[in-house]
Amino acid sequence: MKELLKKLVQAQSTAEKGELAAAEVISDEFARSGITCRIDNWGENRANLTAKITSPGQKPGLLFLCHIDVVDAGQGWTHPPFAGVEADGKIFGRGSMDMKGGTAAAVAAIRQIVDSKVNLKGDIIFLAAAGEETDSCGAKKFINDFKNNPPKVAGVIVPEPTDFDIVTAHRGILWLEVKTKGRTAHSSMPQLGVNAITSMRSFLNELENYKIPFQPHKLLGDCSMSVNTITAGKEINVVPDSCSVGIDIRTLPASTHQTLGFAARRAQGGQGGPGQQTQEIISDFEKIFAKLKQKNPSFDASVSVTRQADALETDSNCDFVKDFCSAVGINETKAVGYTTDGPHFVPLGAPIVIFGPGQTPLAHKPNEYIEIADVEKAADHYKNIILKFLT
């Protein structure tokens, strides 16, 4: 199992390198147990891998939802980030914890089940998806490919690092790009141009006072908003004619009671329901643009969506979650602020649970690692879960 994890880290499946090499590593590993995989390859190096262990189908199956892409390594590593170094009972490397440790554990558990010749009453579906860290392209592609014949599953298990907490709710993502337009001029005569950076500063000043209407969620609390990227200017002696910022908004699960629009809720003095509708947030941004243009006719801005994923909320009292808790010996569930590919699988109509090895605070940092003992523990848990639901 740890050798598989090392190979997955060494596959270096960043956005630049793609997931194909990692998918081939998993395919070779499954082949050792006679499990046939399908690698869905597009572009030069993008890939999903799907494996299915079929059964007579007396019970609905289980879907293990993994992702094999990783973020860039960055600087500050003690060990080479893609060497998969083993030291002090840990595997170091980018993606070792997020989430190739959980992926390796799920692969090992499925192989052990198949090798044991146990009679399964439901199918096991394993997906290693592309692009979870960027645009969820792999998850979306899988769901789209099976939209006319979706698999019947009792539940979806996402082996993301939760340090063995059972997670049933998380916030969603809304990434917005705001662009301001200006007019170039020589920097010695700035009055002849319109500085797009100055326009953006006006918008960001207004954004400091903007609050997205919401009702705090009982598990997830508030939504959040953070301006995280900015791009502008090409030459230091040229007034910039464009500026863009990237804004990361983390949203809350939609409410079945949300029937009023933002404007109506404001008029009634309410905060709004738990769940932010993209178009309503964009509309609020456009109102800020209009306000700034009234003050300064040269102000020109636009907003667009670059990524969106819904929040997730699985009923912790449903039978699947209760049985899941029983299988792993944990009695409570939790909510987290980050986002997974899970919400894209809501159309399957099955409960979605996030559960895996590794400490989430290590994600996306230098010297990322996972304890080998935790990967082994996760494999045991996944095997017990399969036996609980499919035998």
VEXPA-129875 format. One record per residue (C-alpha): residue number from 1; residue in three letters; x, y, z. Coordinates in steps of 0.5 Angstrom, whole numbers. Layout:
N
{rec NUM, "ALA", {X, Y, Z}} ...
This chain:
391
{rec 1, "MET", {0, 0, 0}} {rec 2, "LYS", {5, 5, 2}} {rec 3, "GLU", {9, 3, -5}} {rec 4, "LEU", {3, 5, -9}} {rec 5, "LEU", {2, 12, -5}} {rec 6, "LYS", {10, 13, -6}} {rec 7, "LYS", {8, 12, -14}} {rec 8, "LEU", {2, 16, -14}} {rec 9, "VAL", {6, 22, -11}} {rec 10, "GLN", {12, 21, -16}} {rec 11, "ALA", {7, 21, -21}} {rec 12, "GLN", {7, 29, -20}} {rec 13, "SER", {-1, 30, -22}} {rec 14, "THR", {-1, 38, -22}} {rec 15, "ALA", {-5, 42, -27}} {rec 16, "GLU", {1, 42, -31}} {rec 17, "LYS", {3, 35, -31}} {rec 18, "GLY", {-4, 32, -31}} {rec 19, "GLU", {-7, 26, -28}} {rec 20, "LEU", {-6, 21, -34}} {rec 21, "ALA", {1, 18, -30}} {rec 22, "ALA", {-3, 17, -24}} {rec 23, "ALA", {-9, 14, -27}} {rec 24, "GLU", {-4, 9, -30}} {rec 25, "VAL", {-1, 7, -23}} {rec 26, "ILE", {-8, 6, -20}} {rec 27, "SER", {-10, 2, -26}} {rec 28, "ASP", {-3, -3, -26}} {rec 29, "GLU", {-5, -4, -18}} {rec 30, "PHE", {-12, -6, -19}} {rec 31, "ALA", {-9, -11, -25}} {rec 32, "ARG", {-6, -15, -20}} {rec 33, "SER", {-12, -17, -17}} {rec 34, "GLY", {-15, -18, -24}} {rec 35, "ILE", {-19, -11, -23}} {rec 36, "THR", {-20, -8, -30}} {rec 37, "CYS", {-20, -1, -30}} {rec 38, "ARG", {-23, 5, -35}} {rec 39, "ILE", {-18, 11, -36}} {rec 40, "ASP", {-22, 16, -40}} {rec 41, "ASN", {-17, 21, -43}} {rec 42, "TRP", {-18, 28, -46}} {rec 43, "GLY", {-13, 33, -48}} {rec 44, "GLU", {-6, 31, -48}} {rec 45, "ASN", {-5, 28, -40}} {rec 46, "ARG", {-12, 29, -37}} {rec 47, "ALA", {-15, 23, -34}} {rec 48, "ASN", {-21, 20, -30}} {rec 49, "LEU", {-20, 13, -28}} {rec 50, "THR", {-26, 8, -26}} {rec 51, "ALA", {-26, 1, -24}} {rec 52, "LYS", {-33, -3, -22}} {rec 53, "ILE", {-33, -9, -19}} {rec 54, "THR", {-40, -12, -21}} {rec 55, "SER", {-45, -16, -16}} {rec 56, "PRO", {-51, -20, -17}} {rec 57, "GLY", {-54, -13, -15}} {rec 58, "GLN", {-59, -15, -9}} {rec 59, "LYS", {-56, -9, -6}} {rec 60, "PRO", {-55, -2, -8}} {rec 61, "GLY", {-47, -1, -9}} {rec 62, "LEU", {-42, 4, -6}} {rec 63, "LEU", {-38, 9, -10}} {rec 64, "PHE", {-31, 11, -7}} {rec 65, "LEU", {-30, 18, -10}} {rec 66, "CYS", {-23, 20, -10}} {rec 67, "HIS", {-19, 26, -14}} {rec 68, "ILE", {-12, 25, -16}} {rec 69, "ASP", {-10, 32, -18}} {rec 70, "VAL", {-5, 36, -13}} {rec 71, "VAL", {-4, 43, -13}} {rec 72, "ASP", {3, 46, -14}} {rec 73, "ALA", {9, 44, -10}} {rec 74, "GLY", {11, 51, -8}} {rec 75, "GLN", {18, 53, -4}} {rec 76, "GLY", {20, 51, 3}} {rec 77, "TRP", {21, 43, 2}} {rec 78, "THR", {25, 39, 7}} {rec 79, "HIS", {25, 33, 2}} {rec 80, "PRO", {23, 34, -6}} {rec 81, "PRO", {16, 35, -6}} {rec 82, "PHE", {15, 29, -11}} {rec 83, "ALA", {20, 24, -9}} {rec 84, "GLY", {15, 20, -4}} {rec 85, "VAL", {20, 20, 1}} {rec 86, "GLU", {19, 15, 7}} {rec 87, "ALA", {22, 18, 14}} {rec 88, "ASP", {19, 17, 21}} {rec 89, "GLY", {13, 13, 19}} {rec 90, "LYS", {11, 18, 14}} {rec 91, "ILE", {10, 19, 7}} {rec 92, "PHE", {12, 26, 5}} {rec 93, "GLY", {10, 29, -2}} {rec 94, "ARG", {5, 34, -5}} {rec 95, "GLY", {-1, 30, -5}} {rec 96, "SER", {1, 25, 0}} {rec 97, "MET", {-5, 27, 5}} {rec 98, "ASP", {-9, 31, 0}} {rec 99, "MET", {-12, 26, -2}} {rec 100, "LYS", {-7, 20, -5}} {rec 101, "GLY", {-7, 17, 2}} {rec 102, "GLY", {-14, 16, 2}} {rec 103, "THR", {-14, 14, -5}} {rec 104, "ALA", {-9, 9, -4}} {rec 105, "ALA", {-13, 6, 2}} {rec 106, "ALA", {-19, 5, -2}} {rec 107, "VAL", {-15, 2, -7}} {rec 108, "ALA", {-12, -3, -2}} {rec 109, "ALA", {-19, -4, 1}} {rec 110, "ILE", {-22, -6, -5}} {rec 111, "ARG", {-16, -11, -7}} {rec 112, "GLN", {-17, -14, -1}} {rec 113, "ILE", {-24, -15, -2}} {rec 114, "VAL", {-23, -18, -9}} {rec 115, "ASP", {-18, -22, -7}} {rec 116, "SER", {-22, -25, -1}} {rec 117, "LYS", {-27, -28, -6}} {rec 118, "VAL", {-32, -25, -1}} {rec 119, "ASN", {-39, -25, -4}} {rec 120, "LEU", {-42, -18, -5}} {rec 121, "LYS", {-49, -17, -6}} {rec 122, "GLY", {-48, -10, -9}} {rec 123, "ASP", {-43, -6, -14}} {rec 124, "ILE", {-36, -3, -12}} {rec 125, "ILE", {-35, 3, -16}} {rec 126, "PHE", {-28, 7, -15}} {rec 127, "LEU", {-27, 14, -19}} {rec 128, "ALA", {-21, 17, -19}} {rec 129, "ALA", {-22, 24, -22}} {rec 130, "ALA", {-19, 30, -25}} {rec 131, "GLY", {-19, 37, -23}} {rec 132, "GLU", {-22, 37, -16}} {rec 133, "GLU", {-17, 43, -14}} {rec 134, "THR", {-19, 47, -20}} {rec 135, "ASP", {-25, 46, -24}} {rec 136, "SER", {-28, 39, -22}} {rec 137, "CYS", {-28, 37, -29}} {rec 138, "GLY", {-27, 30, -28}} {rec 139, "ALA", {-33, 30, -23}} {rec 140, "LYS", {-37, 33, -28}} {rec 141, "LYS", {-35, 29, -34}} {rec 142, "PHE", {-37, 23, -30}} {rec 143, "ILE", {-44, 25, -28}} {rec 144, "ASN", {-45, 28, -35}} {rec 145, "ASP", {-43, 21, -38}} {rec 146, "PHE", {-47, 17, -34}} {rec 147, "LYS", {-53, 22, -33}} {rec 148, "ASN", {-58, 17, -38}} {rec 149, "ASN", {-56, 11, -34}} {rec 150, "PRO", {-53, 13, -27}} {rec 151, "PRO", {-51, 8, -22}} {rec 152, "LYS", {-55, 6, -16}} {rec 153, "VAL", {-51, 7, -10}} {rec 154, "ALA", {-53, 7, -3}} {rec 155, "GLY", {-48, 12, -1}} {rec 156, "VAL", {-42, 16, -4}} {rec 157, "ILE", {-35, 16, 0}} {rec 158, "VAL", {-30, 21, -1}} {rec 159, "PRO", {-24, 19, 2}} {rec 160, "GLU", {-21, 26, 3}} {rec 161, "PRO", {-17, 28, 9}} {rec 162, "THR", {-21, 29, 15}} {rec 163, "ASP", {-17, 25, 21}} {rec 164, "PHE", {-22, 20, 21}} {rec 165, "ASP", {-28, 25, 23}} {rec 166, "ILE", {-34, 23, 19}} {rec 167, "VAL", {-36, 30, 15}} {rec 168, "THR", {-43, 30, 13}} {rec 169, "ALA", {-43, 38, 11}} {rec 170, "HIS", {-39, 43, 8}} {rec 171, "ARG", {-39, 50, 5}} {rec 172, "GLY", {-39, 51, -3}} {rec 173, "ILE", {-35, 55, -7}} {rec 174, "LEU", {-36, 61, -11}} {rec 175, "TRP", {-30, 64, -15}} {rec 176, "LEU", {-32, 71, -18}} {rec 177, "GLU", {-27, 75, -23}} {rec 178, "VAL", {-28, 83, -23}} {rec 179, "LYS", {-25, 87, -28}} {rec 180, "THR", {-24, 94, -29}} {rec 181, "LYS", {-23, 97, -35}} {rec 182, "GLY", {-19, 104, -37}} {rec 183, "ARG", {-15, 107, -42}} {rec 184, "THR", {-8, 107, -43}} {rec 185, "ALA", {-4, 114, -43}} {rec 186, "HIS", {4, 116, -42}} {rec 187, "SER", {5, 115, -34}} {rec 188, "SER", {8, 122, -35}} {rec 189, "MET", {1, 125, -37}} {rec 190, "PRO", {-4, 120, -33}} {rec 191, "GLN", {-10, 125, -33}} {rec 192, "LEU", {-10, 123, -41}} {rec 193, "GLY", {-12, 116, -39}} {rec 194, "VAL", {-16, 112, -34}} {rec 195, "ASN", {-13, 108, -29}} {rec 196, "ALA", {-16, 101, -28}} {rec 197, "ILE", {-12, 100, -22}} {rec 198, "THR", {-15, 106, -19}} {rec 199, "SER", {-22, 104, -21}} {rec 200, "MET", {-21, 97, -18}} {rec 201, "ARG", {-19, 101, -11}} {rec 202, "SER", {-25, 104, -11}} {rec 203, "PHE", {-29, 98, -12}} {rec 204, "LEU", {-25, 94, -7}} {rec 205, "ASN", {-26, 100, -2}} {rec 206, "GLU", {-34, 99, -3}} {rec 207, "LEU", {-33, 91, -2}} {rec 208, "GLU", {-30, 92, 5}} {rec 209, "ASN", {-37, 95, 7}} {rec 210, "TYR", {-41, 89, 3}} {rec 211, "LYS", {-44, 84, 7}} {rec 212, "ILE", {-47, 78, 3}} {rec 213, "PRO", {-54, 77, 6}} {rec 214, "PHE", {-55, 70, 10}} {rec 215, "GLN", {-58, 67, 16}} {rec 216, "PRO", {-52, 63, 19}} {rec 217, "HIS", {-52, 55, 18}} {rec 218, "LYS", {-53, 51, 25}} {rec 219, "LEU", {-47, 47, 23}} {rec 220, "LEU", {-43, 51, 18}} {rec 221, "GLY", {-43, 58, 21}} {rec 222, "ASP", {-43, 64, 16}} {rec 223, "CYS", {-41, 65, 9}} {rec 224, "SER", {-34, 68, 8}} {rec 225, "MET", {-31, 72, 2}} {rec 226, "SER", {-24, 74, 1}} {rec 227, "VAL", {-20, 78, -5}} {rec 228, "ASN", {-14, 73, -6}} {rec 229, "THR", {-11, 75, -13}} {rec 230, "ILE", {-10, 81, -17}} {rec 231, "THR", {-7, 83, -24}} {rec 232, "ALA", {-6, 89, -27}} {rec 233, "GLY", {-1, 93, -31}} {rec 234, "LYS", {4, 91, -36}} {rec 235, "GLU", {9, 97, -36}} {rec 236, "ILE", {11, 101, -31}} {rec 237, "ASN", {11, 108, -35}} {rec 238, "VAL", {4, 106, -38}} {rec 239, "VAL", {-3, 108, -35}} {rec 240, "PRO", {-6, 101, -34}} {rec 241, "ASP", {-12, 100, -38}} {rec 242, "SER", {-15, 93, -35}} {rec 243, "CYS", {-15, 90, -28}} {rec 244, "SER", {-18, 84, -25}} {rec 245, "VAL", {-18, 81, -18}} {rec 246, "GLY", {-20, 74, -16}} {rec 247, "ILE", {-25, 73, -10}} {rec 248, "ASP", {-27, 67, -7}} {rec 249, "ILE", {-34, 66, -3}} {rec 250, "ARG", {-35, 60, 1}} {rec 251, "THR", {-43, 59, 1}} {rec 252, "LEU", {-48, 55, 5}} {rec 253, "PRO", {-53, 50, 4}} {rec 254, "ALA", {-59, 52, 0}} {rec 255, "SER", {-65, 53, 4}} {rec 256, "THR", {-72, 50, 2}} {rec 257, "HIS", {-75, 56, 6}} {rec 258, "GLN", {-71, 61, 2}} {rec 259, "THR", {-77, 64, -3}} {rec 260, "LEU", {-75, 71, -2}} {rec 261, "GLY", {-70, 75, -7}} {rec 262, "PHE", {-65, 79, -3}} {rec 263, "ALA", {-68, 86, -5}} {rec 264, "ALA", {-75, 83, -2}} {rec 265, "ARG", {-71, 80, 5}} {rec 266, "ARG", {-67, 87, 6}} {rec 267, "ALA", {-74, 91, 5}} {rec 268, "GLN", {-77, 86, 10}} {rec 269, "GLY", {-71, 87, 15}} {rec 270, "GLY", {-69, 80, 14}} {rec 271, "GLN", {-62, 77, 13}} {rec 272, "GLY", {-63, 72, 8}} {rec 273, "GLY", {-64, 65, 8}} {rec 274, "PRO", {-58, 60, 9}} {rec 275, "GLY", {-55, 59, 1}} {rec 276, "GLN", {-53, 64, -3}} {rec 277, "GLN", {-56, 65, -10}} {rec 278, "THR", {-50, 66, -15}} {rec 279, "GLN", {-54, 71, -19}} {rec 280, "GLU", {-56, 75, -13}} {rec 281, "ILE", {-49, 76, -11}} {rec 282, "ILE", {-47, 78, -18}} {rec 283, "SER", {-53, 83, -18}} {rec 284, "ASP", {-51, 86, -12}} {rec 285, "PHE", {-44, 87, -15}} {rec 286, "GLU", {-47, 90, -21}} {rec 287, "LYS", {-51, 95, -16}} {rec 288, "ILE", {-44, 97, -13}} {rec 289, "PHE", {-41, 98, -20}} {rec 290, "ALA", {-47, 103, -22}} {rec 291, "LYS", {-46, 107, -15}} {rec 292, "LEU", {-39, 108, -17}} {rec 293, "LYS", {-41, 110, -24}} {rec 294, "GLN", {-45, 115, -22}} {rec 295, "LYS", {-40, 118, -18}} {rec 296, "ASN", {-35, 117, -24}} {rec 297, "PRO", {-37, 116, -31}} {rec 298, "SER", {-31, 113, -33}} {rec 299, "PHE", {-31, 108, -28}} {rec 300, "ASP", {-33, 101, -32}} {rec 301, "ALA", {-33, 94, -29}} {rec 302, "SER", {-36, 87, -30}} {rec 303, "VAL", {-36, 81, -26}} {rec 304, "SER", {-36, 73, -28}} {rec 305, "VAL", {-36, 67, -25}} {rec 306, "THR", {-30, 62, -26}} {rec 307, "ARG", {-32, 57, -21}} {rec 308, "GLN", {-38, 54, -17}} {rec 309, "ALA", {-39, 48, -13}} {rec 310, "ASP", {-45, 48, -9}} {rec 311, "ALA", {-45, 47, -1}} {rec 312, "LEU", {-46, 40, 2}} {rec 313, "GLU", {-51, 37, 7}} {rec 314, "THR", {-52, 30, 8}} {rec 315, "ASP", {-58, 28, 13}} {rec 316, "SER", {-54, 26, 19}} {rec 317, "ASN", {-60, 22, 22}} {rec 318, "CYS", {-61, 18, 15}} {rec 319, "ASP", {-60, 10, 16}} {rec 320, "PHE", {-54, 10, 11}} {rec 321, "VAL", {-50, 15, 16}} {rec 322, "LYS", {-52, 11, 22}} {rec 323, "ASP", {-50, 5, 19}} {rec 324, "PHE", {-43, 8, 17}} {rec 325, "CYS", {-42, 11, 24}} {rec 326, "SER", {-43, 4, 26}} {rec 327, "ALA", {-38, 1, 21}} {rec 328, "VAL", {-32, 5, 23}} {rec 329, "GLY", {-34, 6, 31}} {rec 330, "ILE", {-35, 13, 31}} {rec 331, "ASN", {-42, 16, 34}} {rec 332, "GLU", {-42, 23, 31}} {rec 333, "THR", {-41, 27, 25}} {rec 334, "LYS", {-38, 34, 23}} {rec 335, "ALA", {-38, 40, 18}} {rec 336, "VAL", {-32, 43, 15}} {rec 337, "GLY", {-31, 50, 12}} {rec 338, "TYR", {-27, 47, 5}} {rec 339, "THR", {-30, 44, -1}} {rec 340, "THR", {-30, 37, -4}} {rec 341, "ASP", {-33, 34, -11}} {rec 342, "GLY", {-38, 31, -7}} {rec 343, "PRO", {-44, 36, -9}} {rec 344, "HIS", {-43, 34, -16}} {rec 345, "PHE", {-46, 27, -14}} {rec 346, "VAL", {-52, 30, -11}} {rec 347, "PRO", {-56, 28, -17}} {rec 348, "LEU", {-55, 20, -16}} {rec 349, "GLY", {-60, 21, -10}} {rec 350, "ALA", {-55, 18, -5}} {rec 351, "PRO", {-52, 20, 2}} {rec 352, "ILE", {-45, 23, 1}} {rec 353, "VAL", {-40, 22, 7}} {rec 354, "ILE", {-33, 25, 7}} {rec 355, "PHE", {-28, 20, 11}} {rec 356, "GLY", {-21, 19, 11}} {rec 357, "PRO", {-14, 19, 13}} {rec 358, "GLY", {-9, 25, 14}} {rec 359, "GLN", {-10, 32, 18}} {rec 360, "THR", {-13, 37, 14}} {rec 361, "PRO", {-9, 43, 16}} {rec 362, "LEU", {-3, 40, 12}} {rec 363, "ALA", {-6, 41, 6}} {rec 364, "HIS", {-3, 45, 0}} {rec 365, "LYS", {3, 47, 5}} {rec 366, "PRO", {10, 45, 4}} {rec 367, "ASN", {13, 38, 7}} {rec 368, "GLU", {6, 35, 7}} {rec 369, "TYR", {6, 28, 9}} {rec 370, "ILE", {1, 23, 12}} {rec 371, "GLU", {2, 17, 17}} {rec 372, "ILE", {3, 11, 14}} {rec 373, "ALA", {-1, 8, 20}} {rec 374, "ASP", {-7, 12, 18}} {rec 375, "VAL", {-7, 10, 11}} {rec 376, "GLU", {-7, 3, 14}} {rec 377, "LYS", {-12, 4, 19}} {rec 378, "ALA", {-16, 8, 13}} {rec 379, "ALA", {-16, 1, 9}} {rec 380, "ASP", {-19, -3, 15}} {rec 381, "HIS", {-24, 2, 15}} {rec 382, "TYR", {-26, 2, 8}} {rec 383, "LYS", {-26, -6, 8}} {rec 384, "ASN", {-31, -6, 14}} {rec 385, "ILE", {-35, -1, 11}} {rec 386, "ILE", {-36, -5, 4}} {rec 387, "LEU", {-37, -11, 8}} {rec 388, "LYS", {-42, -7, 12}} {rec 389, "PHE", {-46, -5, 6}} {rec 390, "LEU", {-45, -10, 1}} {rec 391, "THR", {-45, -17, 4}} 
